[in-house]
């Protein structure tokens, strides 16, 4: 009788160990799947952040230097104000790409309509803007500066004609 009791105890102990092993295997499989998905998503996000940062912050000073050289006739304080405004605007874009994606505030936050179009395109991207759209976004700033320049030239010509 004692042999049967000890045999049942051993069998129950082995069943418990077997279930624990199976549970550990399942947990390790789920954990490895979760970690691989998490790491791949994180890598994708960080790659996009680096590329977006490159396109927004490496290309923006080029456009801003062109902008400041074109508008030398403006007062230095106004030029500095516009320079800071555009830098803050690009920083807000960068933050919206990272966190909130404030697409609905885009026309209020930014006067550039091309920019609004690019942000509308970015709605189709689950995490951030693609590098292509970031490049177009940085070019949209240059285009907006070109529009400002053409408006300023047309205004100065009309003022010259009147005087």
Secondary structure per residue as TSV (DSSP state, phi and psi in degrees):
chain	resnum	aa	ss	phi	psi
A	1	X	-	360.0	-41.4
A	2	X	H	-66.5	-32.3
A	3	X	H	-64.9	-40.5
A	4	X	H	-65.4	-41.6
A	5	X	H	-63.8	-44.0
A	6	X	H	-68.9	-34.3
A	7	X	H	-63.7	-42.3
A	8	X	H	-64.9	-39.9
A	9	X	H	-62.8	-43.3
A	10	X	H	-62.6	-42.5
A	11	X	H	-63.3	-43.4
A	12	X	H	-64.9	-39.9
A	13	X	H	-64.8	-40.9
A	14	X	H	-67.0	-39.2
A	15	X	H	-61.5	-42.5
A	16	X	H	-64.0	-43.2
A	17	X	H	-65.0	-38.8
A	18	X	H	-63.9	-44.0
A	19	X	H	-64.9	-39.7
A	20	X	H	-64.1	-41.3
A	21	X	H	-62.6	-45.3
A	22	X	H	-61.1	-42.6
A	23	X	H	-62.7	-43.0
A	24	X	H	-63.3	-39.8
A	25	X	H	-64.2	-45.4
A	26	X	H	-62.4	-43.8
A	27	X	H	-62.5	-41.6
A	28	X	H	-67.9	-35.3
A	29	X	H	-65.7	-47.6
A	30	X	H	-62.2	-41.0
A	31	X	H	-65.3	-41.5
A	32	X	H	-67.8	-37.9
A	33	X	H	-64.6	-45.2
A	34	X	H	-61.5	-45.4
A	35	X	H	-65.5	-39.2
A	36	X	H	-66.5	-41.2
A	37	X	H	-64.5	-45.1
A	38	X	H	-61.3	-45.1
A	39	X	H	-67.4	-38.6
A	40	X	H	-67.5	-41.3
A	41	X	H	-65.1	-43.0
A	42	X	H	-62.5	-42.6
A	43	X	H	-62.9	-41.7
A	44	X	H	-61.7	-46.2
A	45	X	H	-63.3	-46.4
A	46	X	H	-67.2	-35.1
A	47	X	H	-62.5	-44.4
A	48	X	H	-64.5	-38.4
A	49	X	H	-62.5	-44.7
A	50	X	H	-63.3	-44.6
A	51	X	H	-66.3	-41.6
A	52	X	H	-64.0	-42.0
A	53	X	H	-61.2	-41.0
A	54	X	I	-60.6	-48.9
A	55	X	I	-70.8	-34.1
A	56	X	I	-80.8	-39.2
A	57	X	I	-102.7	-17.7
A	58	X	I	-88.4	-38.3
A	59	X	T	-83.8	-26.3
A	60	X	H	-62.0	-43.9
A	61	X	H	-60.1	-29.8
A	62	X	H	-64.2	-48.9
A	63	X	H	-65.4	-36.8
A	64	X	H	-70.6	-33.9
A	65	X	H	-68.1	-38.5
A	66	X	H	-62.2	-43.7
A	67	X	H	-60.3	-45.8
A	68	X	H	-69.3	-33.3
A	69	X	H	-71.2	-32.3
A	70	X	H	-71.4	-42.2
A	71	X	T	-96.6	41.6
A	72	X	T	-66.8	-24.4
A	73	X	T	-70.8	-19.1
A	74	X	S	-70.4	161.2
A	75	X	-	-68.1	154.5
A	76	X	H	-63.6	-34.1
A	77	X	H	-68.0	-40.3
A	78	X	H	-67.3	-38.9
A	79	X	H	-63.6	-43.8
A	80	X	H	-64.4	-39.6
A	81	X	H	-61.3	-46.0
A	82	X	H	-67.0	-37.0
A	83	X	H	-60.3	-48.7
A	84	X	H	-64.7	-38.0
A	85	X	H	-60.9	-45.8
A	86	X	H	-68.5	-37.1
A	87	X	H	-63.9	-43.0
A	88	X	H	-64.8	-36.3
A	89	X	H	-63.7	-45.5
A	90	X	H	-66.6	-34.8
A	91	X	H	-66.3	-39.6
A	92	X	H	-63.5	-38.8
A	93	X	H	-62.0	-43.6
A	94	X	H	-62.1	-42.6
A	95	X	H	-65.7	-38.9
A	96	X	H	-69.2	-31.8
A	97	X	H	-65.9	-40.6
A	98	X	H	-73.3	-46.6
A	99	X	T	-112.1	-78.6
A	100	X	T	-87.0	-30.9
A	101	X	-	53.8	66.5
A	102	X	-	-79.9	72.2
A	103	X	-	-72.1	-31.6
A	104	X	T	-73.9	-24.8
A	105	X	T	-87.8	0.3
A	106	X	H	-57.7	-46.4
A	107	X	H	-65.3	-30.6
A	108	X	H	-74.1	-42.5
A	109	X	H	-75.9	-31.3
A	110	X	-	-132.7	134.2
A	111	X	-	-83.9	1.3
A	112	X	-	-94.7	116.9
A	113	X	H	-73.4	-31.3
A	114	X	H	-62.8	-39.5
A	115	X	H	-58.5	-42.9
A	116	X	H	-61.4	-38.5
A	117	X	H	-64.6	-42.4
A	118	X	H	-65.2	-40.9
A	119	X	H	-68.0	-32.3
A	120	X	H	-65.4	-37.6
A	121	X	H	-63.5	-34.7
A	122	X	H	-70.5	-12.5
A	123	X	T	-61.4	-25.8
A	124	X	T	-79.8	-8.3
A	125	X	S	-98.4	128.5
A	126	X	S	-67.6	-33.5
A	127	X	S	-112.4	-57.5
A	128	X	S	-143.0	-179.9
A	129	X	-	-68.3	148.2
A	130	X	-	-75.7	161.8
A	131	X	H	-58.6	-34.2
A	132	X	H	-62.8	-45.9
A	133	X	H	-70.1	-31.4
A	134	X	H	-64.8	-39.1
A	135	X	H	-64.2	-44.4
A	136	X	H	-63.6	-37.2
A	137	X	H	-62.2	-43.0
A	138	X	H	-68.0	-34.5
A	139	X	H	-70.1	-27.9
A	140	X	H	-66.2	-31.3
A	141	X	H	-64.1	-43.1
A	142	X	H	-62.4	-40.1
A	143	X	H	-65.0	-39.5
A	144	X	H	-64.2	-37.7
A	145	X	H	-65.8	-37.5
A	146	X	H	-63.2	-40.5
A	147	X	H	-62.7	-44.0
A	148	X	H	-59.4	-42.0
A	149	X	H	-63.8	-45.7
A	150	X	H	-65.1	-37.6
A	151	X	H	-65.0	-41.8
A	152	X	H	-64.7	-41.9
A	153	X	H	-63.9	-44.1
A	154	X	H	-65.4	-36.9
A	155	X	H	-66.3	-42.7
A	156	X	H	-67.0	-35.7
A	157	X	H	-66.1	-42.4
A	158	X	H	-66.4	-34.7
A	159	X	H	-69.3	-36.1
A	160	X	H	-66.3	-40.0
A	161	X	H	-65.6	-40.4
A	162	X	H	-68.0	-36.8
A	163	X	-	-86.6	360.0
